[in-house]
């Protein structure tokens, strides 16, 4: 079998006395989309941030995070980014006062040519809006910019946190289409609450509950088991929801 691109083993995270992750273990295959699911507050975003060294300085981390023979836990974020671990945060984090072009320019890799052709092929609107300030973009356009910045460099793994949150149904579909194309060449670890998007994109699923892994396996098998999905996520998995349906995991 192909070695996973990411292996998380017994990961524990405490922040300000709160034991957020309590021995989380899972792997991310070297292809496809692995979705990280769970109710609000179970540690999905904390998991991504721990992998990328983005937890607060007072955080206590234990366990291991590896990519092949490389240990990632505790490594500086900028070094992991240079090694090909791209991150699209939940709140997009665009520089509102800068133009679209300036936001992209800040993300250019130092050692290789930036892949503007790839970014503009996926997001032609970013090319057209290069002189527009990022703060004046719609939520969907800002999400496209956030993803585009990461794709300027060649990534080994893309970690994406709730890319469809707060977006209009049409834009949700557009973002899902882009991630589907991206996943053809880059493995993706995705946090997502829209089960229609999960159904479309995910090959593997990891479900967190109370800071622990409650279930791992094939994503489609999980969504076909209505009783299991309801018990783990608090929602039912309907056979064929519309592509724009969003399900909040309360």
N, C-alpha and C positions, 0 to 999 in steps of 0.2 A: 504494500500500500504506500501511496505517496505520503511523505512526512508532512504533518500539519504546519501551516505557516505560523501559527501561534499556539502555545500550550500554557494554560493557566492552571496552577496546581496549588491547592490549599491556600488561596489568597485571602488574607485577613486584613481589614482596614478599620482602624479606629480614628475618629476625628472628634476632638473636643469631648472625649469620654464616651462617645457613641460608637458602639460596635456595629458598623454598617455592613461590612462583608465578613462572613463567618465561615471561612474555609471553602471558598468558591473554586471549583475545578471544572475546566472544559477545554476543548480544543477547537481550533478554527481550521478547516481544510484549506488546502492551497488553491482552491478554486471555488467559485460559486458564492452565494450569500448566506452567511450564518446570522440569524436574527436572535437578538437578546430580548426576551419578553418578560413581562411581570407587571404586577400592579404598581401604582405610583409609590415611590419611596422605598423600593426593595433593594436599590443599589445598582441599577443598570448604568446610569451615568457615572457613578463612582467607579465602576469596573473599568469603563473606558479611560477615565482619567488616571486611574492607578496604573494601567498598562503604559500610558504615555507620560508618566511622571508629572501629572498636573494636579495632584492632590495638594492640599495646603501643607505648609512647612511643618505644622504641628501634628500631621497625620502619622500614625504608627502603622507600618506595613510589614506583613509577614507572608511567607510563602514564596513561590517562584513564578515568574513569567518568562518564557523562553521562546525564541524563534530559532529553530534548529539548535545549534550548540551555544547560541548567543543568549546571555542572561540580560533581560530588559529592565527588570524591577530596580528602581533607584537610579536609572540612567537619566541624564539631562534630556529634557524634551527636545531641544534643538538638535541634539545628536541623533535621537531616534528619527526625527523628521528627515535629516540628511541621509539616514540609512533606509528610508523608503516607507516610513509609517505615517500616512496622511490622516489628518483629523478634521472633520467637519462638525463643529460644536452645535449644540441644540439652539443657542441664541444667535447663530450666524456670525456675530462678531465682525461685521464689516466696519471699515473706518468711514463713518458717515460724512465727515467733512472733506474727504478726498474723492476724486472722481473714480469711476469704474476702472479706467486705465491705470490710475495710480495705485489702487488697491491690488490690481494684478501685478504691477511692477514690483511692489514690495514683497510679493511671494515668489519671485523668480529665483530658481536655484542658482547657486554660485558656480558650480562645477560643470554644469551641462546647459545646453541651450534650452530655454523655456519652450514648452510645447503649445505655443499659441494656436497653431493650426488645429490641434486636437480640441482645445477649449472652444474655439470659435465654431468648429464643426458641430459640437454638442450644443453650444449656446450662441447662435449667431446674433442674438439681441445684445450680448455683451460687447460685441464689436461695434454695433450701431450706436450704443450708448456710452462709448468710451469717455466722452467729455462730460457726462452727467454725474453729478454728485451722488455717491452711493446712498446717502441718507434720504434722497428723494425717490429712490426706487420703491416699487411695491415689495411686499413681503416675499412673493415668489421670485422676483428679480434678484432680491438680495440673497435668497437661497441659491439661486443659480450662480451668483458671484462667489459665494462661499465655497461651493463645490468646484467652480472653475479655478479658483486660486490653488486648490490642492492638486488639481490635475495638470498644472503647469510643469510639475516634475514627475518623474517616473516613480511610481509607488509599488512597494511589495505587498502592502495591505492598506486598505482604506477603512477607517473607523468613522462611522456616520451616526450622529445622535439626533433622532427624531426629525428627519428632513422634511416631513410633510405637516408638521405641527402648525396649526393656525393658517394653513393655506386654503385658497378656494379650490373646489373640486376639480376644475379644469387644470389648475396648476399642479395639484397632487398627481394627476395622470401624467403630466409633462415631466415632473421630477422622477416619478417611477420609471418612465421610459428611459430617461438618461441613466439612472442607476442600473437598469437592466443592461444597457449597452456597456457601461463601465465594467460591470461584473463579468463580461465576456473575456476581459483581459486582466482584471485585477480582483483578487478575493476581497470580499467586503464583510466587515462585522458591523451589523446594523441594529440600532435601537429604534423600534417603530411600534406605534400603537394602532395603526390603521391595518386591520386584519385583511382587507382586500389587497393592500400593497404587499403585506407579508405573503399572502397566498401567491401573488404574482412573482415575487422575487426570490423568496427564501428557499434554499435547499435543505438547510439544517436549522434546528432551533435549540436554544438554551433558555429554560424558564427559571427565573429567580423568584424565591419566596422567602421573606424575612431574612434576607442576607445570605441565603444558601441556594444551591442548585436543587430545584425540585423535579426537573425533568430535562432530559436531552434526547435528541433523536431527529428523525425526518420531520421537517416542518409540515409537509402536507398530511402526513399521518396524524400529527397532533391536531390539525385543524379539522380533520374528518371525524375526530372523536369528540362529539359535542359535550358529553358528560365530563370528559377529561379537561377540555378547554374551559368549561364553566367552572370546574373546581380549582383550576390553576390560575385562571385569569379573571373569573367573575363575569364572563360573557359567553354567549353561545357562538358556535362557528357554523354559519349557514352555508349550504352547499355552493351557492353561486351569487354572492353579493355583487352589486355594481362596483365598477372599478374606482368609483369616487367615494364609496362609503367609508366613513371614519368611525372607528369604535374606540371610545375612551375607556381605558382600563382604570377604573376608579379604585 
